[in-house]
Amino acid sequence: MTSLSCFKAYDIRGKQPEELNPTLAYHLGAALATVLPSAKTAMLGMDSRATSPQLLAAFAAGLAGQSVACQSLGLCGTEEVYHAAGSGACGVGIMVTASHNPIEYNGFKVAKHGGEPLDLAQEFAAWQQATLARLAEPAPESFPAVPTVSLRAAYVNHLLGLINPANIPAQKIVINAGNGAAGPTADAILARLPQLDVVRVHHEPDGTFPNGIPNPLLVENRASTANAVKAANASLGVAWDGDFDRCFFYDGQGNFISSYYIATFMAEAVLARHPGAPIVLDPRLYWATQAAVEGAGGSAHFARVGHGFIKPKMRELNSPFAGEISSHFYFREFFTCDSGMLPMLLLLELLGKRGQTLAQAVGELQRTFPAGEELNFRTPTPAKQYLAALEPQLLAMAPAHERLDGLSLTHQAAGWRANIRGSSNEPLLRLNVEARSSATLQQAEHALVAAILAAGATAEGGH
C-alpha cells in the first residue's frame, strides 16, 4: 500500500469505517507527532457527528503515545481549533470533522502553531507515509478520555476586537446552525450584541442531522432559513455548515446570496482597515471582487482553491484577506485562517456603516456582475481525467484560457468567463460562469453545460 484514500488534497476525510476508523485515527495521531516533533502540546476539537468523540479520543491517544500532552475543546468549530493554535495555546490543533459531507463521513483538519497549515509537499505527504509505516503496529482496543478545557471566551474576545459593535444597528436576524456545532458558539458571540433580536433555527447540535446534512449550499436545505427570515421579517439570515468554518447569507426577502458577492463585501470591509493591501481571490469567479479591490486601491492576486493553497499565498503576500466562492473567508487578523463567525460580524458592521440592507447592497453587484450558481456534474471517469478529454472542445469556445485551478475560459468580446475544475473531495466536475449581462450568462452557461453533458456526464445537485 502506497496511499490511504482518506488523504485528500489538503486534509483527512473518509467514509466510516472502511476509510477512517478509531484504529486508523490512533495511527494518524502517532504519525503526526513524528512529523511535527516540536509540537509537544495538542488541542483537539470536534463537530457534532456521532463518530467524532471516539475519533478524537483515538487520535489523542496516538499523540499521547508519542509524549504529546493533549487537551480537548469538546464540541466546537474548526475556527476555535485554529484560534487555539494561532494564539499559541498549543503546539498543534486538530479538528475532528467532515464539515458538509454526508453523514457516513468524518475527518481531520490540522493547524500548526500560529495557525499555519501543514506544508502539502513536505509535512502532509510525510504524514501519510508515516501513517502507512505504522499500520502493522498494534493499536489499543479502547482510548482514555481527554481532559477538557474551554478557550471560547478568549476566542469571542478576539473576534469582537476586530469590529466596532456600536456600528451594528438594532435589527432582527435569523441564524441556522443546521444541527451542527455552530449553535453554542453563536450564542456566546451574540450574547455580546444585545441590540440583535435573534431567531434560531435547527440550533441544537445533533449528529443524526434530523433536518439534513448541515450544508447550506444544497438547495433542499435552504428553505428552512429562507422561510424563517420571511416569517420573522428579519433583515437577513445566516446559515453555517457542520463545523461552521463557512457561513451563508440570505437577504430580507429570503433570497440565498451567492458567496461570490459576500467575498466582495468582505474585501471591501478589510480594505477599509488595510488600505492598498493585496487581496487573494478565487479563480473560479472574480470580476466583481477584482473590481471592488482595485476600486478601493488594493491589488488582486490569485491562488488555487483550498486552504492548503490559499493560506501560504496569503502569508507570501502578507495579505489581510482571501475569499472563496464556496464561502471560506480567510483573515490575516485571524491567524490567516478561515472563519464562519467573523464574516457575519463584518457584514453586519459594513451594512450598518452603509445604511443599507443586504438586499440593496447585493442588488447593485448582481446587476453589474451577474454570475450563475456553481453547477456540478458526476462524470463516468475521474473528474480531472474527464476534463482533460473534454479540453479541446472547451478551448474552442473561448479565445483565452488559464490553468491556475482547473481550466478557466475567458471571452472578453462576448463578455463571459468560466471555470471548470474537478473537486478535491468528491468525484464531481464543477462549473462556474460569470458575465457582463444576464442574457450572456444564460447563453454561455447553456453552451458549456451542453458540452459537458454531451461527453457522458450527468447533472448533480449543489456542493
Disulfide bonds with the S-S distance in Angstrom:
none
